[in-house]
């Protein structure tokens, strides 16, 4: 998501929910927000959110894992996607959308583009 787009911040987790004891490094969990599913990943570099549908075969990437190189690996066909950009880790093929996250004192926030009324 371009930082120039207007962003709407959504509180998605409290500090105890994202502690390392409850959410270890290199783990991926599914996040549901407003009827949409996202893949929430934690790495040594922080928290990342991507759409939870692999663009290759539509499988849920939240059932996958992080490879330690900054990629989320889809469990269906082992396609990798960069957690920061959503681009295919091989540099070819399809990509998924990556979203902004912000870790604050009261928990983790997800930044989504503000919806435009003319796009309804």
N, C-alpha and C positions, 0 to 999 in steps of 0.2 A: 504494500500500500504506500502510495506516495505520501510523504510527510506534508505535502501541500494541501492534500485533501482535508476537509474538515473531519475531525475525529470525535467520536462519541465513546467515552470511557465507561466500561461496565465492570463492576466489582465481581470477580469470579471465584475468589478463594480467600479464606481468613488465614492469618499466619500459622496457626496450628495445623491447618490442612495441607500446607505446603512445606512443613518442616521436613528435614531430611529423613526423619523416622517414618513419616507418613507418605513421603513422596521422594524416594531415592533418586540419585543422579542416574541419568541414562534410561529413565522410565518414561513411558508415554501413557497418558490417560485420556479417556473421552470426556469432552466437555459439551454439554447441551445448553444452548442459550437461545431463547426466542424461536424455538422450533428448528434450529440449525445445529448440526454437529460439527465439532472442531476436535483436532488432535492437540492436546496440551503436553508438551515435552519439557523435561527438566534435564539440563546438562550442567557440567561444571561452569559453563559460561552464563547460566541463568535459565529463564523460562521462555518458551517459544510456542506459538500457536499457528497451526496450518488448518486449512479445510480438511475435514476427516474423510474425504473421498479421494482415493487414488485416481488420478486422471487417466491412467492406463487402462484399468479394468473396473473401476468403481468400488473397489474394496475399501474397507475401513482401515486407514493407516494407524488409527489409535490402537489397533491390535498388534502393532509392530514394535520396534525398539529403536533406540539411538545407537549409532555405531561408534561413538566416541570421536568422530571426525567432523561432527556438526551436521550429520544427516539423520533423517528418520527413514527407516527401512520398512517398506510395505510388506506385510506378511504373505501376500498372495504370490508375487513373482520376484520378490527381493529388489524391487526398484527402490532407489534411494533419492531423497529430495532434501535439498539444503534447507536447514531449519530457519535460516535468516532470510532467504530469498524465495523459497518454494521451488526453485529451479531444479530440474533433474540433475542429480549428482554426476552423471556421466557427461553432461554438457549437451546432450541431444534429447530429442523427444519432448514430451509434454511436461508442463509445470503445474504446480498447485499454488494457491494463494497463501501468502504469509501475512500475518497481522502483527501489529505492535503490542507489546506488553509493557507494563510498568509495575515494578515492585515498590509498594509504599508501606508505611508503618502499619496500616490497617489491613494489609493483604495485597493480593495480586489483582491487577486490572487488565482487561483486554480492550484494545483500541480498535473500534470498527468505524468504517466510513459512515458519516451521517447520511441517512437516506434522503433522497430528493423527492419531494411530493410529486413531481412530474414523471417519476419512474415507477409509480405504483402500477 
